[in-house]
Amino acid sequence: MATDAAATKFQNPTDFHPDFHSEKISSATSYDGLHFWQYMISGSIAGLVEHMAMFPVDTVKTHMQAIGSCPIKSVSVTHVLNSLLKSGGPSSLYRGIAAMALGAGPAHAVHFSVYEVCKKHLSRDNPNSSIAHAVSGVCATVASDAVCTPMDMVKQRLQLGSDSVYKGVWDCVKRVARDEGCGKFYASYRTTVLMNAPFTAVYFATYEAAKKGLMEISPESANDEKWVVHGTAGAAAGSLAAAVTTPLDVVKTQLQCQGVCGCDRFKSGSIGDVIKTIVKKDGYRGLMRGWIPRMFFHAPASAISWSTYEASKSFFQELNDNSNSENVT
């Protein structure tokens, strides 16, 4: 998931004054003069566009990571893709997209809005604080993962199974709740949070370094090319963070897809037990299954998410400016 690491500034100096603190909270505004709900909508749009555009790549990655006992035995991207197309046609690449839409929109809305609020309060004296950005990113990740994890589990099960396994999102939800218990929806939550902590750290470090380097190359046009700068830096950060955290992503997929398409079941949700099982069956290379499509997903996904988020924010900023101008006149 892409994260807002931009070092933006408060609209005016009074934001730093304690006398204005309660007023700012009550007006529900944050950075860039936007309202809280506008950040939520911008984040939701960014998440939906990102995941819908890259969904076929995510489907290939899921199959590669759950390969253990599933029909597709090769970990080759082309072999998995060809097998999916032969068995179910192009539509097989989009199984589970409804579950993704139900989870990604709200999760990204929570992610971006929590990040903006935390960044505002943690970086009061230093809007460019990398520590404040990192902590805000972790808080946003923990909150958004709580929203996204149940639907992500449903999405991955639908991606793996044919129509004969689950008839759709609601059928999958009912059967998991009935046969495995509601706790199964959060079987991978701990793994997801532990995966996204280093992902966030690597993402922020790479994003800020890439953005700084790009703006130094052409400082006079940095503002005009803001979306390009954000998109390029986001793509670089997303691909590197994705590669580094692939082992935990494999563990997450294994936990979410237990018993589907012949995949292993685990007696406990222990990350260590899952890693041992994977290493015993496939060696340490099994922990890197799907790293290529995962990088191919996160590089453009981060760029798409960033560009869409910035575009949405710009729309709301212009809307607010026009509204303020009308009120003044």
C-alpha positions as CSV (number, residue, x, y, z in Angstrom):
1,M,0.0,0.0,0.0
2,A,1.5,3.6,-1.0
3,T,2.1,6.1,1.8
4,D,2.1,9.9,1.9
5,A,5.6,11.0,2.9
6,A,5.5,14.5,1.5
7,A,7.0,17.2,3.8
8,T,4.2,19.7,3.4
9,K,3.7,22.9,5.4
10,F,1.0,24.5,7.5
11,Q,-1.1,27.1,5.8
12,N,-0.1,29.9,8.2
13,P,2.1,30.5,11.2
14,T,-0.8,30.4,13.7
15,D,-1.0,26.7,13.3
16,F,2.0,26.4,15.6
17,H,0.5,28.6,18.3
18,P,-1.1,26.7,21.2
19,D,-4.1,29.2,21.4
20,F,-5.2,28.0,18.0
21,H,-4.9,24.3,18.7
22,S,-8.5,23.6,19.8
23,E,-9.8,25.8,17.0
24,K,-7.9,23.8,14.4
25,I,-9.1,20.5,15.7
26,S,-12.7,21.6,15.8
27,S,-12.6,22.9,12.2
28,A,-11.4,19.4,11.2
29,T,-8.7,20.8,8.9
30,S,-5.1,19.6,8.4
31,Y,-2.2,20.1,6.1
32,D,-2.8,21.9,2.7
33,G,-6.0,23.5,4.0
34,L,-8.1,20.3,3.4
35,H,-10.8,18.9,5.6
36,F,-10.4,15.4,7.2
37,W,-13.2,14.0,5.0
38,Q,-11.4,15.3,1.9
39,Y,-8.3,13.4,2.8
40,M,-10.4,10.3,3.2
41,I,-12.0,10.6,-0.2
42,S,-8.7,11.4,-1.9
43,G,-7.1,8.3,-0.2
44,S,-10.1,6.1,-1.1
45,I,-9.9,7.1,-4.8
46,A,-6.2,6.6,-4.9
47,G,-6.5,3.1,-3.4
48,L,-9.2,2.0,-5.7
49,V,-7.5,3.3,-8.9
50,E,-4.2,1.7,-7.8
51,H,-5.5,-1.8,-7.0
52,M,-7.9,-2.0,-9.9
53,A,-5.2,-1.1,-12.4
54,M,-2.7,-3.6,-11.0
55,F,-5.1,-6.4,-10.0
56,P,-4.0,-9.0,-12.6
57,V,-0.4,-8.7,-11.4
58,D,-1.6,-9.2,-7.8
59,T,-3.5,-12.4,-8.9
60,V,-0.3,-13.8,-10.5
61,K,1.6,-13.1,-7.3
62,T,-1.0,-14.7,-5.1
63,H,-0.9,-17.9,-7.2
64,M,2.9,-18.0,-7.1
65,Q,3.0,-17.6,-3.3
66,A,0.4,-20.2,-2.6
67,I,1.9,-22.7,-5.0
68,G,2.7,-25.3,-2.3
69,S,0.0,-27.9,-3.2
70,C,-1.9,-26.0,-5.8
71,P,-2.4,-27.0,-9.5
72,I,0.2,-24.5,-10.8
73,K,3.5,-26.0,-9.8
74,S,6.0,-23.6,-11.5
75,V,7.0,-20.3,-9.9
76,S,7.6,-18.8,-13.4
77,V,5.6,-15.6,-14.0
78,T,4.9,-16.6,-17.6
79,H,3.9,-20.2,-16.7
80,V,1.5,-19.0,-14.0
81,L,0.0,-16.4,-16.3
82,N,-0.4,-18.9,-19.2
83,S,-2.0,-21.5,-16.8
84,L,-4.5,-19.0,-15.6
85,L,-5.5,-17.8,-19.0
86,K,-5.8,-21.4,-20.3
87,S,-7.9,-22.6,-17.3
88,G,-10.2,-19.6,-16.9
89,G,-9.5,-17.0,-19.6
90,P,-8.8,-13.3,-19.0
91,S,-11.6,-13.2,-16.4
92,S,-9.6,-15.5,-14.1
93,L,-7.1,-12.6,-13.6
94,Y,-9.9,-10.6,-12.0
95,R,-11.4,-13.1,-9.5
96,G,-11.8,-11.4,-6.2
97,I,-11.7,-7.8,-7.6
98,A,-15.1,-7.1,-5.8
99,A,-13.5,-8.0,-2.4
100,M,-10.6,-5.8,-3.2
101,A,-12.9,-2.8,-3.9
102,L,-14.7,-3.4,-0.7
103,G,-11.5,-3.4,1.3
104,A,-9.1,-1.1,-0.5
105,G,-11.3,2.0,-0.7
106,P,-12.1,2.2,3.1
107,A,-8.5,1.0,4.0
108,H,-6.9,3.7,1.9
109,A,-9.3,6.3,3.2
110,V,-8.2,5.4,6.8
111,H,-4.6,5.1,5.8
112,F,-4.2,8.6,4.3
113,S,-6.4,10.4,6.7
114,V,-4.7,8.9,9.8
115,Y,-1.3,9.6,8.3
116,E,-2.2,13.3,7.7
117,V,-3.6,13.7,11.2
118,C,-0.7,12.0,12.9
119,K,1.8,14.0,10.8
120,K,0.2,17.3,11.7
121,H,0.4,16.6,15.5
122,L,3.8,14.8,15.6
123,S,5.7,17.3,13.4
124,R,4.5,20.6,15.0
125,D,8.0,22.1,15.5
126,N,9.5,20.5,12.4
127,P,7.2,19.7,9.5
128,N,10.2,18.0,7.7
129,S,10.8,15.6,10.6
130,S,11.5,12.1,9.1
131,I,10.8,10.5,12.5
132,A,7.4,12.1,12.6
133,H,6.7,10.9,9.0
134,A,7.8,7.3,9.9
135,V,5.8,7.1,13.1
136,S,2.8,8.6,11.3
137,G,3.2,6.0,8.6
138,V,3.3,3.1,11.0
139,C,0.2,4.4,12.8
140,A,-1.6,4.7,9.5
141,T,-0.5,1.2,8.5
142,V,-1.7,-0.4,11.7
143,A,-5.1,1.3,11.4
144,S,-5.6,0.6,7.7
145,D,-4.5,-3.1,8.0
146,A,-7.3,-3.6,10.6
147,V,-9.8,-2.5,8.0
148,C,-8.2,-4.2,5.0
149,T,-7.2,-7.6,6.3
150,P,-10.6,-9.4,6.3
151,M,-11.4,-8.4,2.7
152,D,-7.8,-9.2,1.7
153,M,-8.2,-12.7,2.9
154,V,-11.5,-13.1,1.0
155,K,-9.8,-11.6,-2.1
156,Q,-6.9,-14.0,-2.1
157,R,-9.2,-17.0,-1.6
158,L,-11.3,-16.0,-4.5
159,Q,-8.2,-15.4,-6.6
160,L,-7.1,-19.0,-6.0
161,G,-10.4,-20.8,-6.2
162,S,-12.5,-21.3,-9.3
163,D,-16.3,-20.6,-9.3
164,S,-16.9,-24.1,-8.0
165,V,-14.9,-23.2,-4.8
166,Y,-16.7,-19.9,-3.9
167,K,-19.6,-18.4,-5.7
168,G,-18.6,-14.9,-4.7
169,V,-17.6,-12.5,-1.9
170,W,-20.6,-13.1,0.3
171,D,-20.5,-16.9,-0.2
172,C,-16.8,-16.8,0.8
173,V,-17.5,-14.7,3.9
174,K,-20.4,-16.9,5.0
175,R,-18.5,-20.2,4.6
176,V,-15.3,-18.9,6.3
177,A,-17.3,-17.6,9.3
178,R,-19.4,-20.8,9.5
179,D,-16.6,-23.4,8.9
180,E,-13.5,-21.7,10.3
181,G,-14.7,-19.0,12.7
182,C,-14.6,-15.2,12.4
183,G,-11.1,-15.2,13.8
184,K,-9.9,-16.6,10.5
185,F,-10.5,-13.2,8.9
186,Y,-7.7,-11.9,11.0
187,A,-5.4,-14.9,10.9
188,S,-2.7,-12.9,9.0
189,Y,-3.2,-9.5,10.8
190,R,-0.1,-9.8,13.0
191,T,2.0,-10.9,10.0
192,T,0.6,-8.1,7.9
193,V,1.5,-5.5,10.5
194,L,4.9,-7.0,11.0
195,M,5.4,-7.0,7.2
196,N,4.3,-3.4,6.8
197,A,6.5,-2.0,9.5
198,P,9.8,-2.7,7.6
199,F,7.9,-2.0,4.4
200,T,7.0,1.5,5.7
201,A,10.6,2.1,7.0
202,V,12.2,1.2,3.7
203,Y,9.5,3.0,1.7
204,F,9.9,6.3,3.7
205,A,13.7,6.2,3.5
206,T,13.8,5.5,-0.2
207,Y,10.9,7.8,-1.0
208,E,12.4,10.8,0.8
209,A,15.9,10.2,-0.7
210,A,14.5,9.8,-4.2
211,K,12.2,12.8,-4.0
212,K,15.1,15.0,-2.7
213,G,17.4,13.8,-5.5
214,L,14.8,14.4,-8.2
215,M,14.0,17.9,-6.9
216,E,17.7,18.8,-6.7
217,I,18.2,17.8,-10.3
218,S,15.6,20.3,-11.5
219,P,14.6,22.6,-8.6
220,E,13.2,25.3,-10.9
221,S,10.6,23.0,-12.3
222,A,10.0,20.9,-9.2
223,N,6.6,22.5,-8.4
224,D,5.4,22.2,-12.0
225,E,6.4,18.5,-12.1
226,K,5.2,17.7,-8.5
227,W,3.1,14.7,-9.6
228,V,6.0,13.4,-11.7
229,V,8.4,13.7,-8.8
230,H,6.0,12.0,-6.3
231,G,5.2,9.3,-8.8
232,T,8.8,8.5,-9.7
233,A,9.9,8.6,-6.1
234,G,6.9,6.4,-5.0
235,A,7.7,3.8,-7.7
236,A,11.3,3.5,-6.6
237,A,10.3,3.3,-3.0
238,G,7.5,0.8,-3.6
239,S,9.6,-1.6,-5.6
240,L,12.5,-1.7,-3.1
241,A,10.2,-2.1,-0.1
242,A,8.2,-4.8,-1.9
243,A,11.4,-6.9,-2.6
244,V,12.7,-6.6,1.0
245,T,9.4,-7.7,2.6
246,T,8.5,-10.5,0.2
247,P,9.1,-13.3,2.8
248,L,6.5,-12.0,5.2
249,D,4.1,-11.5,2.3
250,V,4.5,-15.2,1.4
251,V,3.7,-16.1,5.0
252,K,0.6,-13.8,4.9
253,T,-0.6,-15.5,1.7
254,Q,-0.1,-19.0,3.2
255,L,-2.1,-18.0,6.4
256,Q,-4.9,-16.5,4.4
257,C,-5.3,-19.3,1.9
258,Q,-5.2,-22.3,4.3
259,G,-7.1,-25.2,2.9
260,V,-8.0,-23.5,-0.4
261,C,-6.9,-25.2,-3.6
262,G,-5.1,-27.8,-1.6
263,C,-2.9,-25.3,0.3
264,D,-1.5,-26.3,3.6
265,R,-3.3,-25.8,6.9
266,F,-1.4,-24.7,10.0
267,K,-2.1,-25.8,13.5
268,S,-1.2,-22.3,14.8
269,G,-0.9,-18.9,13.3
270,S,2.7,-18.6,14.3
271,I,4.9,-16.9,11.8
272,G,7.8,-19.1,12.8
273,D,5.8,-22.3,12.1
274,V,4.8,-21.1,8.7
275,I,8.3,-20.1,7.8
276,K,9.6,-23.5,8.9
277,T,7.0,-25.3,6.8
278,I,7.9,-23.3,3.7
279,V,11.7,-23.8,4.2
280,K,11.2,-27.5,4.8
281,K,9.2,-27.9,1.5
282,D,10.9,-25.5,-0.8
283,G,14.1,-24.3,0.8
284,Y,14.8,-20.6,1.6
285,R,13.9,-19.7,-2.0
286,G,10.3,-20.5,-1.2
287,L,10.2,-17.4,1.0
288,M,10.9,-15.3,-2.1
289,R,8.0,-16.7,-4.2
290,G,6.3,-14.0,-6.2
291,W,8.9,-11.3,-5.6
292,I,9.0,-10.3,-9.3
293,P,5.2,-9.7,-9.7
294,R,5.2,-8.1,-6.2
295,M,7.8,-5.6,-7.4
296,F,5.9,-5.1,-10.6
297,F,2.8,-4.4,-8.6
298,H,4.2,-2.0,-6.1
299,A,6.4,0.1,-8.4
300,P,3.6,1.3,-10.7
301,A,1.0,1.0,-7.9
302,S,2.8,3.5,-5.8
303,A,3.2,5.9,-8.7
304,I,-0.5,5.5,-9.6
305,S,-1.6,5.9,-6.0
306,W,0.6,9.0,-5.5
307,S,-0.4,10.7,-8.7
308,T,-4.1,10.0,-8.0
309,Y,-3.9,11.2,-4.4
310,E,-2.1,14.4,-5.3
311,A,-4.6,15.0,-8.1
312,S,-7.5,14.5,-5.8
313,K,-6.0,16.8,-3.2
314,S,-5.4,19.5,-5.8
315,F,-9.1,19.2,-6.8
316,F,-10.2,19.8,-3.3
317,Q,-7.7,22.6,-2.7
318,E,-9.0,24.4,-5.7
319,L,-12.6,23.7,-4.6
320,N,-11.8,25.2,-1.1
321,D,-10.0,28.2,-2.6
322,N,-13.0,29.0,-4.8
323,S,-15.4,28.6,-1.9
324,N,-13.2,30.9,0.3
325,S,-13.1,33.5,-2.4
326,E,-16.8,33.5,-2.8
327,N,-17.2,33.9,1.0
328,V,-14.9,36.8,1.0
329,T,-16.7,38.6,-1.8
